[in-house]
Amino acid sequence: MAPLLAGPVGDGPDAARSVVAALRPSSATAFLVDDAELLDAGSASAIAHLVGHPEAFVLVASLAGGPLPVALAARWRDGDLVRLDLPALDAATRGSSWRPGSRGRSTEARGSPS
């Protein structure tokens, strides 16, 4: 999330709220979080706060059956968060998938690389 912020955000109990305030979704904004099972607790907390923002729609993708960070799991259980479980990709599929930085566009969702 750091590249989306205008500057550094401090540590502590209000850090997640500071991140949400810095992002300032002022109109309907969609946030896609891939590999959510790999998030650290601070990032998960910030995303959990975004879930409650009236202008934010958050979609969380994770490996099927993988654990979510505590903050996101609570929002998901409460029905406040959309979670998309994806199967792991095999080696052949990973090799043929779209890669970040390529000039092509991804037109098909095939799963999450493991």
Summary of the structure (lengths in Angstrom):
residues: 114
radius of gyration: 15.3
end to end distance: 21.3
largest distance: 43.9
contacts: 269
relative contact order: 0.15
helix: 35%
strand: 18%
